[in-house]
Amino acid sequence: MKTITLRRIDLQFDAGQLTHGPAAQQARQAVELINLTLQREPFGLGAQLFVHPDEVEVETGETAA
């Protein structure tokens, strides 16, 4: 099987919508939810996001609604 690896991707999502807790915990939950979607049959890509904890930088901010 041929694989393609993308590195240094930013993930931005609406905190508190489907995830709860501190920012780092919500980020982990978001990645888990995305992985479930990426692997869901029959339309899933069989793809998976991998998080490298020693390289993660979590930033929080507010946007206008």
Contacts in CASP RR format, 6 or more apart in sequence:
PFRMAT RR
TARGET T0000
AUTHOR 0000-0000-0000
METHOD contacts of the structure
MODEL  1
MKTITLRRIDLQFDAGQLTHGPAAQQARQAVELINLTLQREPFGLGAQLF
VHPDEVEVETGETAA
11 27 0 8 1.000
11 30 0 8 1.000
11 31 0 8 1.000
11 34 0 8 1.000
13 19 0 8 1.000
13 30 0 8 1.000
15 23 0 8 1.000
15 26 0 8 1.000
15 60 0 8 1.000
16 26 0 8 1.000
18 29 0 8 1.000
18 30 0 8 1.000
18 33 0 8 1.000
19 25 0 8 1.000
19 26 0 8 1.000
19 27 0 8 1.000
19 29 0 8 1.000
19 30 0 8 1.000
19 33 0 8 1.000
20 26 0 8 1.000
20 29 0 8 1.000
23 58 0 8 1.000
23 60 0 8 1.000
24 56 0 8 1.000
24 58 0 8 1.000
27 51 0 8 1.000
27 56 0 8 1.000
27 58 0 8 1.000
28 51 0 8 1.000
31 49 0 8 1.000
31 51 0 8 1.000
34 49 0 8 1.000
35 48 0 8 1.000
35 49 0 8 1.000
37 44 0 8 1.000
38 44 0 8 1.000
38 45 0 8 1.000
38 46 0 8 1.000
38 47 0 8 1.000
38 48 0 8 1.000
38 49 0 8 1.000
39 45 0 8 1.000
39 46 0 8 1.000
39 47 0 8 1.000
39 48 0 8 1.000
END
